[in-house]
Amino acid sequence: MTLARYNPRKIIIYSRDEMKQWEMAKKYEGDSRVRFFIGDVRDRERLYRALDGVDYVVHAAATKIVPTAEYNPFECVKTNINGAMNVIDACIDKGVKRAVALSTDKASSPINLYGATKLASDKLFVAGNSYAGGHDTRFAVVRYGNVMGSRGSVIPFFLSIKEKGVLPITDRRMTRFMISLEQGVELVWHTFADMQGGEIYVKKIPSMAITDVAQAVAPDAKLEVIGIRPGEKLHEQMISAEDALYTYEYPEHFKILPAIHKWSIDPSRIKDGTKVPEDFVYASDNNPEWMTVDMLRSWILTNQHKIGNF
């Protein structure tokens, strides 16, 4: 999408996943615009080298699997918090113009370590705009729910075991936000164009019951209730009642403005937004928009070639 729409001089893929980089390098072989750096956001020196001459940064690195974070808390903190600090410092020192961090619904009213570390990362990116001092680097955050078909998510997991005839679910009442990879990318592009610095952009996306996800993948499978895993929520939330005091609504998204420095009343950040009610909460169980079984099944049929590969 980026290469076709914007024709950038170069795109640098920075990650520690050498296999994924090798597969991508084969796909873009011969395109000199795509470069690859093996590295980790924990590695400050390597990050500085990778960001030399870079104008725009999308920070997507994270330890994201909830139970993994619960059982490996030190490692989660090193990547999600220390890594975010390294990215912020490197962006400022290397003269990056704009940096956008990918957040998660779990960062709103977090109950697990993953969500808590992502909330800390969000706060770091918001405050990074004042931390930058006289530098021109600006930081913002995008927040959305489960990326449909992404590695480690429920859809590829259900697809991998559906032939067994039994799908494990944690709770029949559970709901989740659903977003496609393309929608997530579009939100990032919008953020780069709209941001002044310090905003958290929340995409308006549909919810879905976990039982409907299972039915869409394997309609004849038996559902086995296994109980909620460590750190897992029954319903996800992207905007809390506390956030509502600083939140504005737009046709396709919400924008949470920072409480610090009176930025929440800055007209250049509000633009044409409408203030949400003081008791507003955006959660997967009170969402006015829902994805049906047929809608998800149609999406799976259209995207089955790439499910689990991103």
C-alpha positions, -999 to +999 in steps of 0.1 A: +000+000+000+028+024+009+049+018-022+019+021-045+004+052-030+033+073-019+064+061-039+088+068-010+125+070-015+130+041+009+112+021+035+132+004+063+118-027+079+134-029+114+127-061+134+143-091+151+122-115+130+148-127+104+125-153+088+098-127+082+124-103+068+138-130+045+103-138+032+096-101+026+130-096+009+120-123-016+087-107-023+103-072-030+135-085-046+148-059-071+130-030-054+158-008-040+133+013-020+128-015+005+156-020+030+159-045+059+176-040+093+178-069+118+175-053+152+155-048+184+139-018+199+158-027+231+191-021+212+195+017+214+226+019+193+212-003+165+180+018+165+199+050+161+217+036+131+184+024+116+167+058+120+195+078+104+179+099+076+144+087+083+114+111+082+085+090+095+084+061+120+056+036+127+064+019+161+048-015+160+072-036+181+056-052+212+054-083+233+017-087+227+004-121+237-014-116+271-005-149+288+031-146+275+034-112+291+019-124+324+045-152+327+074-132+313+069-097+329+105-085+328+107-092+291+074-075+284+086-043+302+119-043+283+102-043+249+070-024+255+083+004+279+121+005+275+118-001+238+093+028+235+117+051+254+145+041+230+123+049+199+114+083+213+150+092+221+162+080+187+134+098+168+143+131+185+180+128+182+179+117+145+155+144+135+125+123+126+095+144+116+066+123+128+064+091+148+032+070+154+029+042+180+005+014+176-015+009+208-042-016+218-077-017+233-060-034+263-043-001+272-076+014+282-083+006+319-057-022+318-060-053+339-031-073+325+006-065+322+005-062+284-022-035+287-003-017+315+029-016+295+011-003+264-006+024+285+028+034+298+040+035+262+011+056+252+018+081+280+055+082+269+046+090+233+021+117+244+047+133+267+074+129+241+060+160+224+071+182+253+102+160+260+114+169+225+120+204+236+130+226+207+132+197+182+105+194+156+097+157+161+061+150+169+045+119+184+010+104+183-007+071+190-033+050+172-054+025+192-075-003+178-086-038+186-079-073+173-064-072+138-083-100+120-061-128+108-029-115+124-003-140+138-013-153+172-049-141+170-080-162+173-090-166+137-058-183+124-059-204+157-094-216+151-087-223+114-057-244+124-077-267+147-112-267+131-108-302+116-107-315+152-144-306+155-139-288+188-130-251+194-119-239+228-134-206+239-128-188+272-163-175+279-195-175+258-202-139+268-168-126+255-167-099+229-139-083+209-133-054+185-125-064+150-104-045+124-087-054+091-051-048+085-060-023+057-082-003+081-054-002+106-029+011+080-054+037+068-057+050+104-019+054+106-019+074+073-047+096+086-028+102+118+004+113+100-017+138+081-038+151+110-016+150+141-003+180+159+014+159+186+000+140+216-032+127+202-045+091+206-066+081+176-092+054+181-107+038+150-145+032+150-147-006+143-173-033+148-175-058+177-181-095+175-190-122+200-164-149+203-191-175+198-199-159+164-162-159+155-162-197+161-194-202+141-179-183+112-148-204+111-164-238+119-202-238+120-204-275+130-177-275+156-185-281+193-176-252+216-156-262+247-155-235+274-120-235+290-123-203+312-107-169+309-069-170+307-046-150+330-049-113+324-078-116+299-109-094+298-144-104+292-150-073+270-124-049+255-124-011+260-108+016+239-120+047+256-128+049+293-151+073+312-119+091+324-107+095+288-141+108+278-133+142+294-107+147+267-123+129+238-137+142+205-157+123+179-152+124+141-170+105+113-146+075+113-127+078+146-124+093+180-095+114+192-083+114+228-064+146+235-037+148+262-046+162+296-012+178+300-003+214+290-040+222+283-036+204+249-071+190+253-086+225+246-061+233+217-082+242+186-055+230+163-059+195+178-097+195+181-104+208+146-139+199+136-144+173+164-175+170+186-170+165+224-183+131+236-206+129+267-188+129+300-200+094+308-190+080+274-173+046+272-163+029+240-162-009+247-168-040+227-200-049+245-217-014+242-206-008+206-234+003+182-217-015+153-214-053+151-199-078+127-221-107+117-211-143+111-217-139+074-196-108+072-166-125+089-170-157+068-169-136+037-138-118+049-121-152+057-129-165+022-115-134+006-083-132+028-075-168+035-042-166+015-027-141+040-043-151+073-016-157+099+012-142+078+013-107+093 
